[in-house]
Amino acid sequence: MDNPLLDKSLDFAVQIVLFYENYSKSKKDTTIPKQLLRSATSIGANINEAVYGNSKADFIAKLHISLKETGESIYWLTLLKRTAIFEYQYDPLLSQAEEIKRMLISSIKTAKGGI
């Protein structure tokens, strides 16, 4: 099944996993990157659950969880960027997350009937 939102969330998760692997080699504290890893990989997992949900309400609820996880991921990425504790190109990751957020908002509105 072709699902651009699921594809983009998976691509984002892959980039975050690669970021985490790169970061963990720096021997710096991984508390914040672990939070990012959890929230970013949860986005696609919940979208996948939404696709296979039992009802429209279940579908919408899972998309809302994905939206929350996207917001959390944006928060952790912004925190890492602002603290500059690890040199990295955060802007492409932030752009990906913002695009996923917009897609989720649009999908939720459509699923609710344009409310």
N, C-alpha and C positions, 0 to 999 in steps of 0.2 A: 504494500500500500504506500502510495506517495504522500508524504505528510511533511511539508516544508518546515512547520514548527518543530516537529519531532527531529527532523534532520538538523536544523539549526541548534537545537538544544543539545543534541549529541555532539555536534562539532564544538560547541562551547565547552562541554564537559571534557572533551579530549584536550582542548587547549589548557583548561584548568589543571587537569591531571599532569600534563607536561610541565606547566608552570610549577606545580607542587614538587614534582621530581627535581626540577632545577633548583628550586628554593631549598629543599631539604639537604642538598649537597653543600649549602653555605654554612651549615652547622649553627645557624641562628635559631632562636626560639620559633617553633612551628605552631604555636597556639592559634594565631590569626589565620595563617594559611590552611590549617586543618578545618577551621570553621568555614572558610571559603570553599574548600574541597567538598565538604558535606553539603553545603547549600547549593553549590553549582551542579553537582551530580544529581541532586534531588530533583532539579527542574525537569529534566528529560524523563526521569523515572516516573514522576507524577503525570506528565503528559502522556506517557505510554499507558499508565493505568487509566487515564481519562478515556483514551481511545477504546479501551476494552472494558469500560465501565458498564454497570448494570442498568443505568437509567440516565436520562438527561440531567437530573439533579446531581447524580454521582459524577457525571462528566464535568459539569460546571464547578462542583466542589473541588475536584482534582486540579482543574485549571487555576482555581483561586489559590490552591496550595502552591502550584508552580509559580504563580505571580508573586506570592510572598517570598518564596525562595529566591526568585530573581532579584527582588528588592534587597534581600539580605546579601546576596552575592555582590550587588552594586555597592552596598555599604562597605563590605570587607575590601573590595578592590580599591575603592576610594580611600579608605583608611591606609591601606598599604602604599598607595601612590603618595598620599600626603605625608606620611611619616618618612618615606624614602629610606626605610631600613634595608631595602633590597632593590638594587637597580634593575629595572625591568620596564618594558614597553607596556604599560597598563592601558593606554588609550584604546588600542584595538580590542582588548577584552571588554572594556567598558562599553564600547560601541556595540559589540555583539550582544551584550547583556541588555542594553537599551533597546535594540532591535527586537529581541525576544520579548521584552516587556511590552512593547507596542503591539506585537503580534498576539500576545496573550490577552491583552485588554480588548483588542478587536474581536478575538475568538469568543471571549466571554460575552461581549455585547451581542454578537451574532447568535450565540447559543441561547441567550435570554430573550431573543426576539427583538433586538435593537433597543432595549430599555436604556 
